[in-house]
């Protein structure tokens, strides 16, 4: 649960309702569009839901910079705050979360190089030297199917989703779906070719 004092915007509440009624594909797409620390409370909420897929947890875990926690290991807080995603993921795993694994962990979530580096760091530590343990599945996240989002569930293409994602400053195109976006794209191409200049 999110700490009671954390203020949640109406836009984020609306997005949480959308996610609750949507497949995990949209959840993974959403966390890929999120920025830290701006969207910490949204990510914290997603990771705290029982339906949260393993791939989403892996994405969040590697974005939390686990190497920094290995370089300066400290005991995990009993109640992680939204700014401590690393601790939240590990504690939730210990209590049985993220056992559903339908989605594929892709390079956009974590690269093979990042995984190899984390494995090397862990192997270099003496046994029992860390005040926490990283589950082996996070060190070799295999399995699952690639994310599939139909246009009506894509924040870039769905007219009912784009305004919500844009309001929350999630990573979506500046222009809404439809003719305005096509015109904006055409204008950008013309500017690159030097055929269109912005008026002062």
C-alpha positions in Angstrom: 0.0 0.0 0.0 1.1 3.5 -0.7 1.9 5.6 2.3 -1.2 7.5 3.4 0.5 11.0 3.2 1.4 10.5 -0.5 -0.9 12.8 -2.6 -2.2 11.2 -5.8 -3.4 13.4 -8.7 -6.8 12.9 -10.2 -5.1 11.9 -13.5 -3.1 9.2 -11.8 -6.3 7.9 -10.1 -8.0 7.7 -13.5 -5.0 5.9 -15.0 -5.0 3.4 -12.1 -8.7 2.6 -12.9 -7.8 2.1 -16.6 -5.0 -0.2 -15.7 -7.1 -2.2 -13.3 -9.5 -3.0 -16.1 -6.7 -3.7 -18.7 -4.4 -6.6 -19.5 -0.9 -6.7 -18.2 0.4 -5.7 -21.7 -0.8 -2.2 -21.1 0.9 -2.2 -17.6 4.2 -3.2 -19.2 3.8 -0.6 -21.9 3.0 2.0 -19.2 6.0 1.4 -17.1 8.2 1.6 -20.1 6.8 5.1 -20.7 7.2 6.2 -17.1 10.1 8.3 -15.7 11.8 8.2 -12.3 11.2 9.8 -9.9 8.3 11.6 -11.6 6.1 8.5 -11.7 7.3 6.7 -8.5 3.9 6.6 -7.0 2.3 5.0 -10.1 5.1 2.4 -10.4 4.8 1.7 -6.6 1.1 1.1 -7.0 1.6 -1.2 -10.0 4.2 -3.3 -8.2 1.9 -3.6 -5.2 -1.0 -5.1 -7.1 -1.5 -8.9 -7.0 -1.9 -9.2 -10.8 1.5 -7.5 -11.6 3.4 -9.6 -14.1 7.0 -10.7 -13.4 8.3 -8.8 -16.5 7.0 -5.5 -15.0 8.8 -6.2 -11.7 12.0 -7.0 -13.6 11.8 -3.8 -15.6 11.2 -1.8 -12.3 14.0 -3.7 -10.5 16.7 -3.0 -13.1 15.6 0.7 -13.4 16.1 1.1 -9.7 19.9 0.7 -10.2 20.5 -2.5 -8.3 24.3 -2.1 -8.8 24.2 0.9 -6.5 22.6 -1.2 -3.7 25.3 -3.9 -4.1 28.1 -1.3 -4.0 26.7 0.2 -0.8 24.6 -2.6 0.8 22.2 -1.7 3.6 19.3 -3.6 5.2 16.0 -3.1 3.4 13.5 -0.8 5.1 10.5 -2.6 6.6 8.1 -0.3 4.7 9.7 0.9 1.4 8.7 4.3 0.2 7.7 5.0 -3.4 11.3 6.2 -4.0 12.7 2.8 -2.9 11.5 0.5 -5.8 14.5 -1.8 -5.3 13.4 -2.8 -1.7 9.7 -3.0 -2.7 10.3 -5.5 -5.5 12.5 -7.7 -3.3 10.1 -7.6 -0.4 7.1 -8.3 -2.6 8.9 -11.2 -4.2 9.6 -12.7 -0.7 5.9 -12.6 0.1 4.8 -14.4 -3.2 4.3 -11.6 -5.7 5.2 -11.6 -9.4 4.7 -15.4 -9.8 2.6 -14.7 -12.9 5.0 -14.6 -15.9 3.1 -14.1 -19.2 5.1 -11.3 -20.7 8.6 -11.4 -22.2 11.4 -9.3 -20.6 12.9 -7.5 -23.6 16.0 -5.3 -24.2 13.9 -2.2 -23.5 13.4 -3.6 -20.0 16.9 -4.8 -19.3 19.8 -5.6 -21.6 21.9 -8.8 -21.4 24.9 -6.6 -20.5 23.1 -5.2 -17.4 22.1 -8.7 -16.3 25.7 -10.0 -16.8 27.1 -7.1 -14.8 24.7 -7.7 -11.9 25.5 -11.4 -11.9 29.3 -10.6 -11.8 28.8 -8.2 -8.9 26.8 -10.8 -6.9 29.4 -13.5 -7.6 32.2 -11.2 -6.3 30.5 -10.8 -3.0 31.3 -13.3 -0.2 28.4 -15.6 0.8 26.2 -13.8 3.4 27.8 -10.4 2.8 24.6 -8.8 1.6 21.8 -7.9 3.9 19.3 -8.9 1.2 19.0 -11.6 -1.4 18.3 -11.1 -5.1 16.1 -13.9 -6.5 17.9 -16.1 -9.1 15.0 -15.5 -11.5 15.8 -11.8 -11.6 19.3 -12.8 -12.7 18.1 -14.9 -15.6 14.6 -13.5 -16.6 13.5 -15.9 -19.3 10.2 -16.9 -20.8 7.0 -15.2 -21.7 5.5 -13.7 -24.8 6.2 -10.3 -26.4 3.9 -7.5 -25.5 0.9 -7.1 -27.8 -1.2 -3.9 -27.7 -4.1 -3.5 -30.1 -4.6 0.1 -31.3 -7.6 0.6 -28.9 -5.3 -0.1 -26.0 -2.2 1.9 -27.2 -1.7 5.2 -25.4 -0.3 6.5 -28.7 -3.3 5.5 -30.8 -6.3 5.4 -28.5 -8.1 8.8 -28.3 -9.4 8.0 -24.8 -5.9 7.1 -23.5 -3.6 9.6 -25.1 -4.9 12.7 -23.1 -4.5 10.9 -19.8 -0.9 9.7 -20.6 0.0 13.2 -21.9 -1.4 14.9 -18.8 0.7 12.7 -16.6 3.8 13.3 -18.8 4.2 9.7 -19.7 6.2 9.2 -22.9 3.7 9.7 -25.7 3.8 11.9 -28.8 3.2 15.6 -28.2 0.2 15.7 -30.7 -3.0 13.7 -30.2 -3.8 10.8 -32.5 -5.4 11.7 -35.8 -4.9 14.5 -38.3 -3.0 16.9 -35.9 -0.3 14.3 -35.3 0.0 13.5 -39.1 0.3 17.3 -39.8 2.9 17.7 -37.1 4.9 14.7 -38.5 4.7 16.2 -42.0 5.8 19.6 -40.7 8.8 18.0 -38.9 9.9 16.3 -42.1 9.6 19.5 -44.1 11.7 21.4 -41.4 14.4 18.7 -41.6 14.5 19.2 -45.4 14.7 22.9 -45.0 11.4 23.4 -46.8 9.6 24.9 -43.9 10.7 27.4 -41.3 9.1 28.4 -38.1 7.7 31.9 -38.0 9.2 34.2 -35.4 
